[in-house]
Amino acid sequence: MPVCCTEHQSTHISIPLILSFDETLTFFPFVLEFYDWRDGLIMYRAYRDGHRELLEGSCSFYIEHIESLAGGKAWIESIPVGLVDKARAYADLGVYMLKMAAMSDKARHLLAQRPILLYLMCERYPLD
């Protein structure tokens, strides 16, 4: 069951990077909110009615895709030096790996020292 977090809107430090879709083409009635490193790279589906759902796991976006968005470079620059370069080698799960590193010191260490191990774990246990 998705986690609703409408009541926790004010607990974030950063301003989200918003990724919106043309609803007539995608049928997605939401925008995606990507918060930066200070907020653990947390991501939400945000609906027009104010309801928000936490995205857990792989969001299926490449680092380069996020980087190309307005505000995407600032999002990338919020991440500690070196981690983005390590995650770029694993395009399909790079954003998920960064998100795990933002949430866990152990995952951050794996990404920095043994990124292939973090990749294999993320590949084996995608949540979304």
Buried (B, 14 or more C-beta within 10 A) or exposed (E): EEEEBEEEEEEBEBEBBEBEEEEEEEEEEBBBBBBBBEBBBBBBBBBEEEBBBBBBBBBEBBBEEBBEBEBBEEBBEBBEEEBBEBBBEBEBBBBBBBBBBBEBEEBBEBBBEEBEEBBBBBBEEBEE
